[in-house]
Amino acid sequence: MSQQAEQKPLIEFPTDFNLKIMGAQHPDFASEILKAIQQHAPNTTEQHIKLRPSSGGNFVGATVTVHAQSQEHLDNIYRSVTSHPMVKVVF
């Protein structure tokens, strides 16, 4: 038997993928995040975003469902979101 086992990809594409995004509370947070995502996934709309404020009200969490075609596509979306100045962290 070979020492190298064939590895399956962790995610099978295309797929709907939930990005968990946290940022500072701001009235434009959702629209700004959507713009960043739409650079790579133009079919993502406001209906794909679910917002929830933090318990202290200083931050907002967003779950955005994106339709990723490949790992590279998902990586490009992730890079676009993580580089946005309103974003603190992306899961």
Summary of the structure (lengths in Angstrom):
residues: 91
radius of gyration: 15.4
end to end distance: 37.3
largest distance: 58.3
contacts: 234
relative contact order: 0.30
helix: 27%
strand: 32%
